[in-house]
Amino acid sequence: MRNFKKGDTVMIKSGGPIMTIQDLGDYSLSCGIENGAMCIWFIDQKPMEKVFDLDTLELYES
């Protein structure tokens, strides 16, 4: 597992939008993900956010 930090740009390993890590932590009470990253991305200028398991993410390299 990589050491992610706030502000990193990431993608889901299986593909998808480029996202920015907004926060890292234990989200087990809210969504069942213990080691998670709250990510934000935009669709048609509308912000979207979701918590992802860190093991499903990889750093985005442009």
Residue, then its C-alpha position, 0 to 999 in steps of 0.5 A: m500500500r502506498n503512503f497517500k497524503k491530502g492533496d494527492t491526485v489518484m484514480i481507482k485502479s480499475g479506472g475512472p475519473i482523476m480525483t483529489i484526496q480531501d482527507l484520510g482516516d477511519y471511516s468504519l462507522s460511517c461507511g465501513i471502510e477502516n483505512g479510507a480516503m475521502c476523494i473529490w472530483f467534478i462532473d460537469q462542474k458539480p463536485m462529487e465526493k466519496v470514501f474509497d478504500l486505500d487499497t483500491l487507489e493508485l497515484y495519478e501520474s500525468 
